[in-house]
Amino acid sequence: MENNIDTKCLHAGYVPGNGDPRQVPIYQSTTWKYSTSDDMGKLFDLEASGYFYTRLQNPTNDFVASKLCELEGGVAGMLTSSGQAANFFAVFNICEAGDHFITSSSIYGGTYNLFGVTMKKMGIDCTFVDQNLSYEELSKYFKPNTKCVFGETITNPTVNVLDIEKFAKLAHDHGVPLIIDNTFATPINCRPFEWGCDIVTHSTTKYIDGHASSVGGAIIDSGNFDWMAHADKFPGLTTPDESYHGITYAEKFGKGAYITKATAQLMRDFGAIQSPQNAYYIQLGLESLAVRMRRHCENALKIAEYLESDDRIAWVKYPGLKSNESYELAKKYCPNGTCGVLCFGVKGGRDASIRFMDSLKLATIATHVADSKTLLLHPASHTHRQMTDEQLLEAGVAPDLIRFSVGLEDPDDIINDIKQALEKI
Ligand SMILES: *Cc1c(COP(=O)(O)O)cnc(C)c1O
């Protein structure tokens, strides 16, 4: 009998045996000891499974990755040092110089830069697309060298919901996998694999940790994409890897091929591993994820409804509001709620927004989002501060946009804080 997701948050991933520690142990060790040279040789050849060096794998990380994997409904998963590393590995594991991929343009700014600037320097080209275009319009962006499609379940910072089924069909009709960054929804509110997505990534730094304690990321594979059926597109998985004595990942590891390759090649060569100590913090966060997500969503909806009713507020965007462009998609993909992030503008433009923010007492100005405490950021004065108002509008970020990440406080206290700050404009 399979447990429900709230129970999995507590019990999945690590099952202690008789006399074992109840909580996931932290394996604070770089190395493992073996009796014979041959024992260790087999691990290097991927002929036996076991641990030998924490840059590649560590048991604490694996317990936590397998909990996340069960929550998402995947077959294999790995932790990375950050969400940035997760998104880089997820794409780089199947794209090389000369390849191309398609990504929604409504994605986290750090990912936008990674794809549009840094990966371009590595010879991997991407096309940014408007995720609300039709299937037919989006089909026109595929090229013979297109290797994957990328999007976010709920976009940061504009909180739009991706039409996952449309994107999955689009990717599969062109013989490539769909990769989705599920950071804002978390597996509590959306499980993209149930809608046809192939690979999920996370910045665990956000709701999964939930307490602003540790930067981290994760990649989970559904195991559903058939690499061998599109062997010519994915030679890294379907032809022998000479750096591993001629192993062909898709033949030897089947549904585990993608994560095994990412561990054996990318983690070996780039070393963006999460520390076991941080994996432990994420494990603590995961235990209460389901309970926290419900409260984040309840609070955010109350605050969005209040903002919509106050005529000093110019506009509000939250997918739980009937007025929101993503309301129908949110009902379909996130029927129990979306996330605790919303954005809005204060009447009076950029200057009024800044005066409002500086007057808040409970909500904190911070370069962070999706945390237990209410936080906010003004992209025009922070992450995008070098841009003029015209450039901001081109980038889809209104000059008065405030990204407001609703925490777990009593919602009346958050609303009272907003009210007193609005008085000061
Ligand atoms: C924060 C974030 C990232 C980057 O994650 P880090 O852990 O900060 O490296 C990626 N995607 C989304 C949606 C994010 O919010």
Ligand as a Chemical Component Dictionary entry (heavy atoms), coordinates in Angstrom:
data_LIG
# 
_chem_comp.id                   LIG 
_chem_comp.type                 NON-POLYMER 
_chem_comp.pdbx_formal_charge   0 
_chem_comp.three_letter_code    LIG 
# 
loop_
_chem_comp_atom.comp_id 
_chem_comp_atom.atom_id 
_chem_comp_atom.alt_atom_id 
_chem_comp_atom.type_symbol 
_chem_comp_atom.charge 
_chem_comp_atom.model_Cartn_x 
_chem_comp_atom.model_Cartn_y 
_chem_comp_atom.model_Cartn_z 
_chem_comp_atom.pdbx_ordinal 
LIG C1 C1 C 0 16.271 30.428 -6.881  1  
LIG C2 C2 C 0 15.869 29.692 -8.095  2  
LIG C3 C3 C 0 16.813 28.999 -8.876  3  
LIG C4 C4 C 0 18.284 29.020 -8.542  4  
LIG O1 O1 O 0 18.503 28.305 -7.387  5  
LIG P1 P1 P 0 19.756 28.565 -6.381  6  
LIG O2 O2 O 0 19.534 27.516 -5.351  7  
LIG O3 O3 O 0 19.660 29.967 -5.879  8  
LIG O4 O4 O 0 21.003 28.340 -7.183  9  
LIG C5 C5 C 0 16.360 28.301 -9.972  10 
LIG N1 N1 N 0 15.048 28.282 -10.311 11 
LIG C6 C6 C 0 14.118 28.943 -9.594  12 
LIG C7 C7 C 0 12.679 28.887 -10.022 13 
LIG C8 C8 C 0 14.486 29.672 -8.471  14 
LIG O5 O5 O 0 13.545 30.332 -7.766  15 
# 
loop_
_chem_comp_bond.comp_id 
_chem_comp_bond.atom_id_1 
_chem_comp_bond.atom_id_2 
_chem_comp_bond.value_order 
_chem_comp_bond.pdbx_ordinal 
LIG C1 C2 SING 1  
LIG C2 C3 SING 2  
LIG C2 C8 DOUB 3  
LIG C3 C4 SING 4  
LIG C3 C5 DOUB 5  
LIG C4 O1 SING 6  
LIG O1 P1 SING 7  
LIG P1 O2 DOUB 8  
LIG P1 O3 SING 9  
LIG P1 O4 SING 10 
LIG C5 N1 SING 11 
LIG N1 C6 DOUB 12 
LIG C6 C7 SING 13 
LIG C6 C8 SING 14 
LIG C8 O5 SING 15 
# 
